[in-house]
Every structure is written in structure tokens, then in C-alpha cells.
Amino acid sequence: MKPLHIHVTLASFNHMAMNGSRLTVMLFAASLGASPALIGLLAALYGIIAAMVAVRVGRWIDRTGPRQPMMLASSMVTLGALIGGVWHELPALFIVAPLMGTFNSMFQMTTHQTVGRYGTPQDRANNFSTQALAISMATFLGPLSAGIAIDHLGYANAFFVTAAFGFTPMAAVWMGLLKFPEKSVEKREEPTPVSGWALLKDHELRRAYIAAASNNAIWSIWGFMLPLYGHSISLSATAIGTLAACLSGGTVVVRLFSRALLLRYQPWPLIVISHILIGAGFLLIPFTQVYSVLVSLAFIMGIGLGLAGPLSTTVMYDASPPDKVGEVIGLRMTMANLAQTLVPLLSGAVGAALGVGPVYWAVAACMFGDAWANRGKLHAPKKP
């Protein structure tokens, strides 16, 4: 295997751990009688610490390189899953959620920065598409394996399965199975003067940030709202995990064709179309309890997320100052995790008061609004 493929495979194992734990935590909390507001708080904890430290972590990754952050992140994700496996009470989930969410964020930041350095700048879009395909497989297998493990092995063993996924990258890096790319030799006479939130003054980078952060937030909202909605209509854990896997299946399918799409179209028109598809899914889901329809809508949303993910990362990376890539990714993760923190809290409160429907419709309105704001990008010229 090429180093790029090994790297994204290890990232997918870490992502399987996080996604499996999210479903397990949400369903375990619901089985213990936790309210939607409390479950929303648990979902928010996956992103709250990462939102506060992501920029500093990005700077650390710029200085130290990827090996140490990957090892630390993988070990902490494994520890979080083990805590859930040995401590079977609600307070344990308030440790599991921030631990796994924070260090999965660190791992993915490291991956984003490093994947862009394999090959040449012209390879970057394909590299991120390859990474996104691996992550799609992780978001397919993580919830599916967690749902099956919960139904057949119980919640404790489901956490242990998650821990095995999280341990794999640490073991592979420790054994020297992954070769990291050389740091970019491109240097500026002086470091880029802007830093932190000042990076958002750049118009194109700001647009790319919003697209990338919204994509991350949608995954968090889906991971939080799906168990609530599935539980409310009496779906089993396996059925809920399978539904989550169907969304991931849509991302896998569209990413198989991403290379052909990138050869013909510019990234921004595809990002706008993807947001329309995601918004349509969130708009329609509360109107049905028919499982086959839910599967279809999840698959359509997966197509949208599958398009948006690597393309938004590509336009963000391309718009970044070369000496600030880690920091740019850190700021992107700050924005994403702020959304992942605030939205579940608001969603849990609204869901407790009004039900899940208004939450889904609010997300749909945001996605349609973003697509409308970027409608001018639909006229970007086709690639020759």
C-alpha cells in the first residue's frame, strides 16, 4: 500500500471508534432514561473542548509534525472507549464524550494537514477524495458495528469493540508502518503576519471555512438527532445503526465517482448542489416513519455530504497560507466544534419542548440559505 492509503486507512479506524462511540453513548443514555436535553449535552461534549484548543493544536502540529499528535490522539480515543466499557453508569458518558471527541478532532486535524502533502499540489483534490472515501467507510462501519454489538453483546462490549478500532492506528504508527511525507520546502521570506481569527478576513478562505465547518456540523447533528428520532419511533439499535450506515453508503458511492466529477466541474458548484441535497433530506425526514423512505433520504443526504466534505477541504487548503495550514485547519475545527457544541444543546432544548421536527427543519433552512448565498458559484466555468 502507498503511504497515503495507509494513512487514510488508519484515520478511518480512528473515525470508526468515534462514530461507534457516539451512537453507543446516545443510545445508552436514552436507555438509562436521559432526557433529550441531557443527550444534547452529551453530544455537545464531543466538540466543546476541541473548539477551545483546536487552533493551538493546529500550531503544535505545524511545529512537531504528525507522528506525536497521531499517537497521542489514538491512545486517548482508546482510553475513552475503555472507560465506557468498564464504567456502566451515566456519569461515565460525560468523560467518554469529551475525551473521544477532542482527540478524534486532533487525529483528523493531523490527517488533513498531512494528506495535503503527499504528492504534488495537483494531487491534492484526489488525495482528499481518497481520504474522504476512507472516512465514509468508517462512518458506514462504525455505527453499523456499534448497533449490532449493542443488540448482541451489550453496551459494555460495544465500547470494547470501539476501543479496538481506536488502538489500531497507535499500534501501526508505533511499529513504523506509516511513512510520513516530507514537510513542504516552500518557504516565505517572512511568516504570514495574520493569525487566528484574522485569517477569516480573506473572503475566499472565509467562504471555504463556512462550507467546511457546516459539513462537520451536519455530521454531528445527524449523529445526535438520528438516535433520538429512531428511539422516538421505536427503531431497534441495529435499525438505527443501519440507517446511519445508509447515509455513509451514499458518501461512499458518490466518492467513487469524485475523480470523474473533479475532472469536469469546479468544486464550488458541486458544494452548492450538495447543500441542496442535504437540506432536502433534513426537510423531509420528520414527515415519515416508513423505514424504506428513511433509508432513501439518508442515502440522498449521504451523497450531499460525500460531495461537500473533500471539496470544502480542498478549497480551504488551497486558500490557506502555506506556513499556516495546521492553524487554518485548527480554526476550521474550532468553528466546526463550536457548531457541534451549540447545535446539540439548542437542538436538545428545542426537541424536548417541540419535538425533533423543528430541529430538522431549522437545519434544512440553514443548508438552503447557504446554497442561496453561494448561488453565484454555480456559474463557475467547467474544467476544459
Secondary structure, 3 states (H helix, E strand, C coil): CCHHHHHHHHHHHHHHHHHHHHHHHHHHHHHCCCCHHHHHHHHHHHHHHHHHHHHHHHHHHHHHCCHHHHHHHHHHHHHHHHHHHHCCCHHHHHHHHHHHHHHHHHHHHHHHHHHCCCCCHHHHHHHHHHHHHHHHHHHHHHHHHHHHHHHHHCHHHHHHHHHHHHHHHHHHHHCCCCCCCCCCCCCCCCCCCCCHHHHHHCHHHHHHHHHHHHHHHHHHHHHHHHHHHHHHCCCCHHHHHHHHHHHHHHHHHHHHCHHHHHHHCCHHHHHHHHHHHHHHHHHHHHHCCCHHHHHHHHHHHHHHHHHHHHHHHHHHHHCCCHHHHHHHHHHHHHHHHHHHHHHHHHHHHHHHHHCCHHHHHHHHHHHHHHHHHCHHHHHCCCCC
